[in-house]
Amino acid sequence: MQRLARNGGTAELLRWLSGRADGWAGIAGFDGTVLSASGTVAPDAPQPPDVPRLVADGVRALAERGALAYSHDTGAHTALLFPLYADDRGAAPLLAVVTPRPVAAGLATLLADALMPLSLCWETEAVERKRRRVDLAESRGREAVLHLLMTGQLSIARQVAGALRPRLPDPVRVCVVECPGGSRDEVARVCAEADGGRSWIVRCPVYARHLILVMPAEEAPEGTATDEAVAALVDHCVVGVSEQVPLADTATGYRQAFHALAVAREHPARHVRFGLAPEPALVVGRAGRQWAEALLTPLLTHVPRRAQDPGSQELAATAASWLAFSSHATGHLKVHRNTLAARLKLIGELLGLDLHRLADQSALDLALRIRATPAPVCTPDPGEPARTADSAHSDGTAAPAHANGAAHDLDEVLRRPAVQEWAARQLAPIAGPAGPAAEETLRAWLGCEGRLGPTAAELGISVPGARKRLTRLETVLQRSLLRPPSARYDLWLALRAQEVKP
């Protein structure tokens, strides 16, 4: 019994007892509910009455009589009940055994001897179950805070995070750790020790091998940077880190860290920090904000027909999640794939966009990122006069008038000098000697809506060959292409900016 208790716990002890009793053994709650059980009556033996009902009747009789044990004969079988050791015997679970008559000699003594190891195993397992529930509740709470940060709901995130530790830092660096298979909990412990408990550590709801760390922007006073320490301490671990960003821009930091992770997979040190700022939302200026507002107004002013239908904020969060994670958004949003498809259809109808087209996806992604960016950073270029909705362009042509009177065409936004400079920086890595082949691959991939099969056909190569080319292109561009969040939207915008260059 001691060996079984150490190696198998309650389940193995009950299995062994059911074998010794040649019948059924289980744990019943003080209300008669069977909590755990093992064993069945042999087919050739007399079949007892309904075992759960028999156990429930025995528990009730034992409680009424205030006895320390109970035995009940049903004709062909005997039910034996013994309360497990507990501080409150009235609420203690019971060991219940149903065995054929006559009861084997010494069985009652054996069951009494089994009570102590069985009680210890049961209490230990109950504590472990409670610990797991607490861990799950904390993990879900941290995931909820991360989701709020990713959707820009900073004040609510701070309120929810108030009951947890540590306090949310601001500004932050976002770190994505790709763990070896099955070691995420252990890597989380290593991260907490390496960082001194200063970071928010969240198990990624989308990728089962990823941990997300929201770290204070300043380095720890002593020791190695967290990303370097984790990469050094955990074999086969890969780490990507964002630039310093405000807490409100956690979503931007996550995208940067994910792109850095794609580069780190091919880097000898297994950790890389992102270095391709700025975000396009930071350089679009007033024209970009007006364009984004015009595009998103039908979505942000949507009023659902029924109370149970998603409102404007939920639809906006759905769009942002889908653009970031593609089909994995079901795990991020905790919704069924049919629900996600229905929401995307509604979003496309409200905005007048075809969300199967990369061009429309890129436009929506940029608009949502502009909306999530504080207005003061989207200022005009130096020397650019302030514009109103009905002002003229610098070349004398009239600004395009839209339904809300405050929109600019996306191509006009992409012609801005700051955006042109941003586009040139995005495409600079493929401007070298290997540029033509890399640019051909990139244009073919974006022209085929980011799908590998059509891209391979366009390039006249196999699908594995196309995948290898894009993997090499990830290293050149230092951006993730094949796994979401992908840089496809930024690259499409950069190439489009080149095409409409004034």
ROTORNU-202780 format. One record per residue (C-alpha): residue in three letters; x negated, y, z negated. Coordinates in steps of 0.02 Angstrom, whole numbers, plus 50000, padded with zeros to 5 digits. Each point is the difference from the previous one (the first is absolute). Last residue first. Example, Ala and Ser with C-alpha at 12.3 -4.5 7.8 and 13.67 -1.06 7.14 Angstrom:
! ROTORNU-202780
SER493164994749643
ALA500694982849967
//
This chain:
! ROTORNU-202780
PRO497385306852831
LYS499754982049937
VAL501594990250036
GLU499084983750039
GLN498725002149862
ALA501395002849872
ARG500844984250064
LEU498404990349965
ALA499915007049824
LEU501864996749968
TRP499824982050058
LEU498464998249890
ASP500905006949848
TYR501484988350028
ARG498914984650032
ALA498995002649841
SER500844984949921
PRO500764997949828
PRO500214986350054
ARG498794987050067
LEU499284999950176
LEU499355017850010
SER499135004349837
ARG498825014950017
GLN498125002350000
LEU500105004750185
VAL498524989050048
THR500404986449873
GLU501834999550051
LEU499454999650183
ARG499044984049966
THR501614992349932
LEU500945006850152
ARG498784991450118
LYS500094983849901
ARG501915000350007
ALA499965002950188
GLY498854985050020
PRO501124989349891
VAL501475005250113
SER499034995350157
ILE499375012850125
GLY500695009450152
LEU500075016749910
GLU501865002450029
ALA500344981649962
ALA499035001249836
THR500965015849954
PRO501674991650043
GLY499594985949877
LEU499245011049862
ARG501445012249975
GLY499585017949947
GLU501375007850107
CYS499174993750161
GLY499375017650041
LEU499195000649828
TRP499044984050034
ALA499535004950178
ARG499435017349942
LEU498944992549862
THR499214986850109
GLU499595012750136
GLU499325011949868
ALA498844986649935
ALA499394995550175
PRO499735018450045
GLY499215004649831
ALA498594987349988
PRO498735013650040
GLY500795012249876
ALA501725008449998
ILE500834985649908
PRO499525006449826
ALA500595017750048
LEU501824994850023
GLN500635005049828
ARG498875015349995
ALA500655006050168
ALA501784998049940
TRP499665010649845
GLU499235013850108
GLN501524999650115
VAL501125000949846
ALA499085015449936
PRO500075008250173
ARG501884997250014
ARG500474990250156
LEU500704985449897
VAL501355011349927
GLU500535005150175
ASP500064981850051
LEU501144996649850
ASP501255013250059
HIS500365013849875
ALA501525001649889
ALA500845014049903
GLY501665004250085
ASN500954985449925
ALA500634993950167
HIS498365002950087
ALA499275015450084
PRO498324998350085
ALA498845014649966
ALA500035012550142
THR498545001850115
GLY498825014649978
ASP498374990349994
SER499895002749812
HIS501674991549977
ALA501545010449966
SER500975001749836
ASP501734992849976
ALA499634987449862
THR498795011749916
ARG498165000950022
ALA498565006049893
PRO498535006050100
GLU498544988050028
GLY498365008149948
PRO499434985049900
ASP501154985450044
PRO501725000949924
THR500354991949830
CYS500504982349960
VAL499084999249832
PRO501265011549915
ALA501474988750048
PRO499534985049892
THR499864984250108
ALA501414987149987
ARG500985008450140
ILE498465000150110
ARG499774981349966
LEU501814996750047
ALA499835009950162
LEU498384991250046
ASP500774982849975
LEU501555004850099
ALA498955006050147
SER498904984649996
GLN501504988349996
ASP500775009550146
ALA498414997850105
LEU499794981949944
ARG501704995750073
HIS501094987149909
LEU500615014149887
ASP500995007650143
LEU500395017149930
GLY501595010449997
LEU499705004549818
LEU501654993549929
GLU500064985150120
GLY498214994849962
ILE500315001349812
LEU501584989550016
LYS499084986350095
LEU498605000649872
ARG501254997749859
ALA500814985050085
ALA498304991950032
LEU499475002449818
THR501634992449937
ASN499774985350119
ARG498224997749933
HIS500664998949823
VAL499475013549877
LYS498665001349865
LEU499335016550071
HIS498184994650007
GLY500404981850038
THR501205004750140
ALA498725013050058
HIS498894985450054
SER500865001150171
SER499045016050039
PHE499005005649847
ALA499705018650021
LEU501345004350128
TRP501214988649909
SER499655008049831
ALA500185017750067
ALA501644995750089
THR500704991549845
ALA499525014849890
ALA500905011750121
LEU501524988649998
GLU500014999749810
GLN499885019049994
SER501425002150125
GLY501214988349916
PRO500124981250017
ASP501784992750007
GLN500814994249837
ALA500985016249977
ARG500734998850174
ARG499945012050147
PRO498215005049964
VAL499555018650010
HIS498545003750116
THR499185017049969
LEU498234993149989
LEU500214989050154
PRO500785013150113
THR498715012749937
LEU498484989050036
LEU499575006050176
ALA500345018449965
GLU499024999849838
ALA498554991250084
TRP499945012950140
GLN500105014549878
ARG498614992549895
GLY498934997250153
ALA500235017850061
ARG499525006549828
GLY498324991250004
VAL499634982850073
VAL498314998449915
LEU500374991849832
ALA501284987750069
PRO498664993150115
GLU499054993749846
PRO498255006949984
ALA498964989949976
LEU499004985650073
GLY498904994549856
PHE500784985549905
ARG498884991449874
VAL499334982650036
HIS499714984449893
ARG499444982750055
ALA498135004749988
PRO499624991250165
HIS501415009050092
GLU501134990150118
ARG501454998249877
ALA499625017649937
VAL500615007750164
ALA501774993249980
LEU499955004949816
ALA499595018150048
HIS501605000350102
PHE500984993549850
ALA499195012949887
GLN500505014150118
ARG501784993850012
TYR500104998649810
GLY499325017649977
THR501315006950116
ALA501374991149902
THR499245006649837
ASP500225017950064
ALA500965006249846
LEU498544994249892
PRO498905012550092
VAL498684992050112
GLN498154995649980
GLU499474989450148
SER500604982150010
VAL499154983949946
GLY499884982950085
VAL499424984349909
VAL499634982250055
CYS499794985249880
HIS499084984550065
ASP499094998149834
VAL500625011149858
LEU498765009849894
ALA499125009950137
ALA501595004950093
VAL500805004849834
ALA498525010849948
GLU499885008750169
ASP501855004449999
THR499945005549818
ALA498525011850021
THR498504994249898
GLY499725004749819
GLU500215015349893
PRO501105015650001
ALA501304991050108
GLU500215008250170
GLU501245014150025
ALA501504996350109
PRO500914990249866
MET500514983250072
VAL501614993350077
LEU499504981950027
ILE500944988650121
LEU499674981349993
HIS500174989750157
ARG500064981050027
ALA501904998250009
TYR500195014650122
VAL501685009049991
PRO500405002149815
CYS498205005149962
ARG499554995849820
VAL499785016849915
ILE498545006449898
TRP500135017949934
SER498255005449958
ARG499075005749843
GLY499894983049914
GLY498105000649992
ASP499854998950188
ALA498954984250005
GLU501054991949864
ALA501665003950085
CYS499324994650169
VAL499364983549929
ARG501714996649923
ALA500855003850166
VAL498754988350084
GLU500564985949884
ASP501835003250038
ARG499665000750188
SER499004983950005
GLY501124988550103
GLY499105003150165
PRO498515011849990
CYS500555017949964
GLU500225014850117
VAL499825015649893
VAL500855016150054
CYS499405016049913
VAL500935016549992
ARG499035015049940
VAL500915012049887
PRO500345018049954
ASP500924998349881
PRO499984985149883
LEU501554990349947
ARG499874996649814
PRO499304982949956
ARG501104991849945
LEU501864997150009
ALA501515008649921
GLY499675016550090
ALA499844991450169
VAL501885001050030
GLN500005018749964
ARG498435003250104
ALA500744990550147
ILE501615010049986
SER499015016350012
LEU498954993850147
GLN501344993950118
GLY498875000750154
THR500524983450077
MET498334991749963
LEU500045006849822
LEU501734992649971
HIS499434983350070
LEU498465000349888
VAL501105003349848
ALA501144985550049
GLU498504988450020
ARG499395005149828
GLY501704995849927
ARG500064983550094
SER498304995349930
GLU500535005249825
ALA501594989550012
LEU499034985350071
ASP498715001049861
VAL501385000849869
ARG500884985250079
ARG498354990550008
ARG499685003649816
LYS501744994049955
ARG499724983850095
GLU498324997749913
VAL500805002649829
ALA501334987150043
GLU498644988050060
THR499105001549834
GLU501624997749904
TRP500444984350100
CYS498254992649985
LEU499955003149812
SER501734992549976
LEU499554984650105
PRO498404997549903
MET500985000849834
LEU501584990650054
ALA499104984850071
ASP499834991749829
ALA501895000949976
LEU500244992250172
LEU498824985749956
THR500914997049836
ALA501664999050092
LEU499254988150127
GLY499294988249867
ALA501024985150055
ALA500855002850166
VAL501785006449986
PRO501244986250042
ARG500695007850101
PRO499395009850151
THR499135016849970
VAL500555018250011
VAL498725011749922
ALA500235018149946
LEU498625010949928
LEU500815015749935
PRO499825018750023
ALA499955010749842
ALA501345013049968
GLY500664993049835
ARG498274993949954
ASP499355017949992
ASP498134999549971
ALA499824985950125
TYR499544981550006
LEU501014990850131
PRO501724993849951
PHE500224981050021
LEU501394991850102
LEU500274981550040
ALA501344994150122
THR500354981350002
HIS500574989950150
ALA501124985250046
GLY501425004449882
THR499865018849982
ASP498975000349840
HIS499545016849923
SER498475004249897
TYR499615017049923
ALA498535007749910
LEU499705013849871
ALA501875001549964
GLY501005016049979
ARG501604990350033
GLU500735012450124
ALA498325002950083
LEU499684981450024
ALA501744997550073
ARG499785014350125
VAL498304993650054
GLY500704982550023
ASP501465006150106
ALA498795009950110
VAL498874984850019
LEU501464988950054
ARG500615013350120
PRO498265001650078
VAL499864980950009
ASP501684996550087
PRO500454983149926
PRO498694986350002
GLN499684987750143
PRO499684982149947
ALA498294994950067
ASP499704994050179
PRO499775017850065
ALA498735004249863
VAL500525015249895
THR499105015650052
GLY498445009049943
SER499515017849959
ALA500865015549935
SER499815018649966
LEU501215013449940
VAL501594989649980
THR501335011849932
GLY500754994549832
ASP500145017249920
PHE498454996949892
GLY499064996750160
ALA499614982550060
ILE498294992450037
GLY500014983550093
ALA499774981249999
TRP500944986950102
GLY499874981149998
ASP498754986049973
ALA499625008249833
ARG498114998250027
GLY500205006150178
SER501075014849948
LEU498705004149869
TRP498605000150129
ARG500965011350120
LEU500485011449855
LEU498175001549948
GLU499465003350179
ALA501275014150024
THR499645007949831
GLY498145002250028
GLY499034990850133
ASN498174999949951
ARG499935005449819
ALA501714993049948
LEU499674983950096
ARG498354997349909
GLN500805003649831
MET501434988050038
//
